[in-house]
Amino acid sequence: MACSPTSSVAAYDQRVMKPEQFRAAIEETAGRIAPYIRRTPTVSLVAGEMGLAFPVTLKLECLQHTGSFKARGAFNKLLSNDVPDSGVNAASGGNHGVAVAYAARALGHKADIFVPEISAAVKIQRLREYGAQVNIVGKNYAEALAASEARVAATGALVVHAYDQPEAVAGQGTTARELEEQEGEFDTILVAVGGGGFIGGIAAWHQGKTRVVGVEPKLAPTLHAAREADLPVDVEVGGIAADALGARRIGNYAFDIANAYIDRLAMVEDTSIRAAQLRLWNELRIIAEPAGGAALAALTSEVYRPEKDERVAVMICGSNTDPSMLAA
């Protein structure tokens, strides 16, 4: 079995990681995963493009290995831990599982992936192409997660959680560090929210110096519900982005980070998400899955309206979709 490089694994002790500790972890993670990930490009749009009256910068994490930012967290988890002979286990709506399968193959490990019935066919196909054992179980992510936990109890595989492990948060946070290196500081960054690992990492990097706006589909209001209840709670999820943004409950790390550093949330309709996807394709020839278009939808539907001269960036977080779905 190939051995993963190890580092200061104690830095990821889940009992002690606080929001303010993640920036240092992100800095360390960036060096660890650099040989395994892409430095994804940005596109700067002038006022008038994409139907927007203001300039905006897009961070194209949809061009990351496996088609989403998830590769960052997956490699960080595997490179920061000893992986047993039984390999790794993950539950996923699709993108996380694909990233874990890709990272496991690259590092010489077995991957046992659980996905729900709503996962996109293109994501299931990629899982199999990367050599993972694919288990299609349950109607949603939560049911797939329960099945994966039962398997881990029997195999002892390393659990690679989709969003609620510090390695995931730190890995996803390297996207914000990278964008800052490429384009400098922004006033506002819009980020789609599912389980919260992506926005948690981004907000933890900026620590309140940049406004981070969480964007959720109205049919998957995970962070909104947690904010209203003042703790993570289960919600019913659905809609066109449910396979990627359909976590039933926000992650504990993301919730703590959101309380510390995020003061603005927005919700978008499915129709607005689809319209944003079509704009990306028709005007830029960029393929984005629904989750990948969600943050942009907050701008194109005017749910979020920047102030004059506000410098805005949008994370385009995933591209794993059937291109025929974008046919106008």
C-alpha positions as CSV (number, residue, x, y, z in Angstrom):
1,M,0.0,0.0,0.0
2,A,1.3,3.5,-0.8
3,C,1.9,5.6,2.2
4,S,0.5,9.2,2.5
5,P,2.9,11.9,3.6
6,T,2.1,13.0,7.2
7,S,2.5,16.3,9.0
8,S,1.3,17.8,12.2
9,V,-1.9,15.8,12.4
10,A,-2.4,17.1,16.0
11,A,-3.2,20.5,14.4
12,Y,-6.4,19.0,13.3
13,D,-7.6,17.8,16.7
14,Q,-11.3,18.2,16.3
15,R,-11.7,18.9,20.0
16,V,-9.7,22.1,19.9
17,M,-10.0,23.7,16.4
18,K,-11.6,27.2,16.8
19,P,-12.5,29.6,14.1
20,E,-9.5,31.8,14.7
21,Q,-7.1,28.8,14.4
22,F,-8.0,27.9,10.8
23,R,-6.1,30.6,9.0
24,A,-2.8,29.1,10.2
25,A,-4.0,25.7,9.2
26,I,-5.0,26.9,5.8
27,E,-1.5,28.4,5.3
28,E,0.1,25.0,6.2
29,T,-2.4,23.1,4.0
30,A,-1.6,25.2,1.0
31,G,1.9,23.9,0.9
32,R,0.9,20.3,1.6
33,I,-1.6,19.9,-1.2
34,A,0.1,22.1,-3.8
35,P,1.6,19.2,-5.8
36,Y,-1.9,17.6,-6.1
37,I,-4.3,20.4,-7.1
38,R,-4.7,23.0,-9.8
39,R,-4.2,26.7,-9.3
40,T,-7.6,27.5,-10.9
41,P,-8.0,30.6,-13.1
42,T,-10.0,33.8,-12.5
43,V,-12.1,35.7,-15.0
44,S,-12.6,39.5,-14.5
45,L,-15.8,40.8,-16.1
46,V,-16.3,44.5,-16.8
47,A,-19.6,46.3,-16.1
48,G,-22.2,45.3,-18.7
49,E,-21.1,41.7,-19.1
50,M,-23.4,38.9,-17.9
51,G,-26.1,41.5,-17.6
52,L,-24.5,43.0,-14.5
53,A,-24.1,46.7,-14.1
54,F,-20.8,46.4,-12.2
55,P,-17.5,44.5,-12.6
56,V,-17.1,41.1,-10.9
57,T,-14.4,38.5,-10.7
58,L,-15.2,34.8,-11.0
59,K,-12.9,32.2,-9.4
60,L,-13.3,29.1,-11.6
61,E,-13.0,26.3,-9.1
62,C,-15.2,24.4,-11.5
63,L,-11.9,23.7,-13.4
64,Q,-10.3,22.1,-10.4
65,H,-9.4,18.4,-10.6
66,T,-12.7,16.4,-10.5
67,G,-14.7,19.5,-11.4
68,S,-15.0,21.0,-7.9
69,F,-13.2,22.6,-5.0
70,K,-13.6,19.3,-3.1
71,A,-10.3,17.9,-4.3
72,R,-8.6,20.4,-1.9
73,G,-10.1,19.0,1.2
74,A,-9.9,15.4,0.1
75,F,-6.2,15.6,-0.5
76,N,-5.6,17.4,2.7
77,K,-7.5,14.7,4.7
78,L,-5.6,11.8,3.1
79,L,-2.2,13.5,3.3
80,S,-2.7,14.5,7.0
81,N,-3.6,11.0,8.2
82,D,-2.4,7.4,8.2
83,V,-4.7,5.5,5.8
84,P,-5.4,1.9,6.8
85,D,-5.3,-1.1,4.4
86,S,-9.1,-0.9,4.2
87,G,-8.7,2.5,2.6
88,V,-11.0,5.5,2.8
89,N,-14.8,5.9,3.1
90,A,-16.9,8.8,2.2
91,A,-20.6,9.7,1.9
92,S,-21.4,12.3,-0.7
93,G,-24.0,13.9,-2.9
94,G,-21.4,13.3,-5.7
95,N,-18.7,15.9,-5.9
96,H,-17.0,15.0,-2.6
97,G,-17.1,11.3,-3.4
98,V,-15.5,12.0,-6.8
99,A,-12.8,14.1,-5.2
100,V,-12.1,11.4,-2.5
101,A,-12.0,8.7,-5.2
102,Y,-9.6,10.8,-7.3
103,A,-7.3,11.5,-4.3
104,A,-7.4,7.9,-3.2
105,R,-6.4,6.7,-6.6
106,A,-3.6,9.2,-6.8
107,L,-2.2,8.2,-3.5
108,G,-2.7,4.4,-3.9
109,H,-5.6,3.8,-1.6
110,K,-9.0,2.0,-1.8
111,A,-12.1,4.2,-1.9
112,D,-15.5,3.1,-0.7
113,I,-18.1,5.8,-1.6
114,F,-21.8,6.1,-0.7
115,V,-24.1,8.3,-2.7
116,P,-27.9,8.9,-2.6
117,E,-30.3,8.1,-5.4
118,I,-30.4,11.8,-6.4
119,S,-26.8,12.0,-7.3
120,A,-26.2,13.0,-10.9
121,A,-25.4,10.2,-13.3
122,V,-22.3,12.0,-14.5
123,K,-20.9,12.0,-10.9
124,I,-21.6,8.3,-10.4
125,Q,-19.9,7.6,-13.7
126,R,-16.8,9.5,-12.6
127,L,-16.7,7.6,-9.3
128,R,-16.5,4.4,-11.2
129,E,-13.9,5.7,-13.6
130,Y,-11.7,6.6,-10.7
131,G,-11.9,3.0,-9.4
132,A,-14.1,3.5,-6.3
133,Q,-16.5,1.0,-4.9
134,V,-19.8,2.8,-5.5
135,N,-22.8,2.3,-3.2
136,I,-26.1,4.0,-4.2
137,V,-28.1,4.1,-1.0
138,G,-31.0,6.3,0.3
139,K,-33.0,9.2,-1.0
140,N,-30.6,11.9,0.2
141,Y,-27.1,12.6,1.6
142,A,-28.1,11.9,5.2
143,E,-29.3,8.4,4.4
144,A,-26.1,7.7,2.4
145,L,-24.1,9.0,5.3
146,A,-25.8,6.6,7.7
147,A,-25.0,3.7,5.4
148,S,-21.4,4.7,5.1
149,E,-21.0,4.9,8.9
150,A,-22.3,1.4,9.2
151,R,-19.7,0.2,6.7
152,V,-16.9,2.0,8.5
153,A,-17.8,0.2,11.8
154,A,-17.1,-3.0,10.0
155,T,-14.0,-2.1,8.0
156,G,-12.2,0.5,10.0
157,A,-11.6,2.7,6.9
158,L,-10.6,6.3,7.3
159,V,-13.7,8.5,7.3
160,V,-13.4,11.5,4.9
161,H,-16.4,13.6,5.8
162,A,-17.8,15.9,3.1
163,Y,-17.6,19.1,5.1
164,D,-17.4,18.7,8.9
165,Q,-13.8,17.8,9.5
166,P,-11.1,20.4,10.1
167,E,-9.0,19.0,7.2
168,A,-11.9,19.7,4.8
169,V,-12.4,23.2,6.1
170,A,-8.7,24.0,5.8
171,G,-8.4,22.5,2.4
172,Q,-11.4,24.4,1.0
173,G,-10.0,27.5,2.6
174,T,-6.9,27.4,0.3
175,T,-9.2,28.6,-2.5
176,A,-9.6,32.0,-0.7
177,R,-5.8,32.2,-0.1
178,E,-5.2,31.5,-3.8
179,L,-7.7,34.1,-5.0
180,E,-6.1,36.7,-2.8
181,E,-2.7,35.9,-4.2
182,Q,-4.1,36.2,-7.8
183,E,-6.3,39.2,-7.5
184,G,-5.7,41.0,-4.2
185,E,-8.4,41.7,-1.6
186,F,-12.1,42.0,-2.3
187,D,-14.8,43.8,-0.5
188,T,-17.2,40.9,-0.9
189,I,-17.0,37.2,-1.9
190,L,-20.2,35.3,-2.7
191,V,-20.1,31.6,-1.9
192,A,-22.7,28.8,-2.3
193,V,-23.5,26.9,0.9
194,G,-24.2,23.2,1.3
195,G,-22.8,21.6,4.4
196,G,-20.6,24.6,4.9
197,G,-17.0,23.4,4.5
198,F,-16.3,25.7,1.5
199,I,-17.7,28.9,3.0
200,G,-16.3,27.9,6.3
201,G,-12.8,27.7,4.9
202,I,-13.2,30.9,2.9
203,A,-14.5,32.9,5.9
204,A,-11.9,31.5,8.2
205,W,-9.2,32.7,5.9
206,H,-10.5,36.2,5.7
207,Q,-11.5,36.4,9.4
208,G,-14.0,39.2,8.9
209,K,-11.7,41.5,6.8
210,T,-13.7,40.6,3.7
211,R,-17.5,40.3,3.6
212,V,-18.3,36.7,2.9
213,V,-21.9,36.2,1.7
214,G,-23.4,32.7,1.9
215,V,-25.8,31.9,-0.9
216,E,-28.3,29.0,-0.4
217,P,-31.2,27.7,-2.6
218,K,-34.5,28.5,-1.0
219,L,-35.2,24.7,-1.1
220,A,-32.0,23.9,0.9
221,P,-31.8,26.6,3.6
222,T,-29.3,24.8,5.9
223,L,-27.4,27.8,7.2
224,H,-30.4,30.0,7.3
225,A,-32.2,27.5,9.5
226,A,-29.2,27.1,11.8
227,R,-29.0,30.9,12.2
228,E,-32.7,31.1,13.1
229,A,-32.4,28.3,15.7
230,D,-29.0,29.4,16.9
231,L,-27.6,25.9,16.5
232,P,-27.3,23.4,13.6
233,V,-30.6,21.8,12.9
234,D,-32.0,19.3,10.4
235,V,-34.0,20.8,7.4
236,E,-35.8,19.4,4.5
237,V,-33.8,19.8,1.3
238,G,-34.7,19.7,-2.4
239,G,-34.4,21.5,-5.7
240,I,-32.0,21.4,-8.6
241,A,-28.9,21.8,-6.5
242,A,-29.7,19.2,-3.9
243,D,-27.1,16.7,-5.0
244,A,-24.4,19.2,-4.1
245,L,-26.0,21.7,-1.7
246,G,-28.4,19.3,-0.1
247,A,-26.8,18.7,3.3
248,R,-29.6,18.3,5.8
249,R,-27.6,20.0,8.6
250,I,-24.8,22.6,8.5
251,G,-21.5,21.4,9.8
252,N,-20.4,22.3,13.3
253,Y,-17.2,23.9,12.2
254,A,-19.0,25.9,9.5
255,F,-21.6,27.1,12.0
256,D,-19.0,28.3,14.5
257,I,-17.1,30.1,11.7
258,A,-20.2,31.6,10.4
259,N,-21.1,33.0,13.8
260,A,-17.6,34.5,14.1
261,Y,-17.1,35.9,10.6
262,I,-20.3,35.8,8.4
263,D,-23.0,38.4,8.8
264,R,-24.8,38.2,5.5
265,L,-26.8,35.4,3.9
266,A,-28.9,35.3,0.7
267,M,-31.4,32.8,-0.8
268,V,-32.0,32.2,-4.4
269,E,-34.8,30.5,-6.4
270,D,-34.1,27.4,-8.6
271,T,-35.1,29.4,-11.6
272,S,-32.5,32.0,-10.8
273,I,-29.8,29.3,-10.4
274,R,-30.7,27.8,-13.8
275,A,-30.6,31.3,-15.4
276,A,-27.1,31.9,-14.0
277,Q,-25.9,28.5,-15.3
278,L,-27.2,29.5,-18.8
279,R,-25.5,32.9,-18.6
280,L,-22.2,31.3,-17.8
281,W,-22.6,28.9,-20.7
282,N,-24.0,31.3,-23.3
283,E,-21.7,34.2,-22.5
284,L,-18.5,32.6,-21.3
285,R,-18.8,29.0,-22.4
286,I,-18.3,27.9,-18.8
287,I,-20.1,24.8,-17.7
288,A,-21.4,25.0,-14.1
289,E,-23.6,22.6,-12.3
290,P,-26.5,24.1,-10.4
291,A,-24.4,24.5,-7.2
292,G,-21.8,26.2,-9.3
293,G,-24.2,28.8,-10.5
294,A,-25.9,29.4,-7.2
295,A,-23.6,32.1,-5.9
296,L,-23.7,34.0,-9.2
297,A,-27.5,33.8,-9.1
298,A,-27.5,36.1,-6.1
299,L,-26.1,38.8,-8.4
300,T,-27.9,38.1,-11.6
301,S,-31.3,37.9,-9.8
302,E,-30.4,41.0,-7.7
303,V,-30.9,39.3,-4.4
304,Y,-27.5,40.7,-3.5
305,R,-26.8,44.3,-4.8
306,P,-23.3,45.6,-4.5
307,E,-22.7,49.2,-3.4
308,K,-21.0,51.6,-5.8
309,D,-17.3,50.7,-6.3
310,E,-17.7,47.5,-4.2
311,R,-15.1,45.0,-5.4
312,V,-17.0,41.6,-5.7
313,A,-15.8,38.1,-6.4
314,V,-17.9,35.0,-7.0
315,M,-16.9,31.4,-6.4
316,I,-18.0,29.1,-9.3
317,C,-17.6,26.0,-7.3
318,G,-18.5,23.0,-9.5
319,S,-19.0,21.8,-13.1
320,N,-20.2,18.2,-12.7
321,T,-23.3,18.2,-14.8
322,D,-24.6,16.8,-18.1
323,P,-23.8,19.6,-20.7
324,S,-27.1,18.8,-22.5
325,M,-28.9,20.3,-19.5
326,L,-27.5,23.7,-20.6
327,A,-29.1,23.6,-24.1
328,A,-31.1,26.8,-24.5
